[in-house]
């Protein structure tokens, strides 16, 4: 059974600081998504990583994928309060019977002034 | 273009009742998948439908069922509701399951079910 583990699960950081969220998964996959979720809201797609070594950046967020290590990272640079949210990674598995996402537990990020 | 539409957005039911949730995918999308989000279990895959056929099913009891219509709209049904079924139910659509695999997957706003 595929397992996806994120750490940390809770992250409180000060504005202006840098930090990294880690996402480890237990099976071979070269597809990984990062999502953001605000309280009471749906999932907002942040990044889609489609190959080993993929790196994508948007504003203060940068995501990378190492399929050999089965590891993805979401790096936050110079955090601002607006980044406070829960972040999920999700591994995609495609089989003959269809596709599905397996999500990590989520990292609840709070950025304090 | 319109996104994925889920109805109702909020509903309250009591234990033992049943509930039907609806999902209208983005126009032209033929693949619909459902996920349940609870504080205890996180986000879990329920089903995937493509061209009116269930292609994939998660590890949920038989009380959870779904279907897809010829216009690609999908419904999921939960019978004999339990307190633990209280959750945010999310629907996602893509043109095909294979395109969901490449990132072309779009989530709706969700239906929040409360079971009392």
Interface residues (C-beta under 8 A of the other chain):
Chain A: X31 X33 X40 X41 X42 X43 X45 X48 X50 X88 X90 X92 X94 X95 X97 X98 X99 X100 X101 X102 X103 X104 X105 X106
Chain B: X33 X35 X42 X43 X44 X45 X48 X50 X55 X56 X58 X90 X97 X98 X100 X101 X102 X103 X105 X106 X107 X108 X109 X110 X112
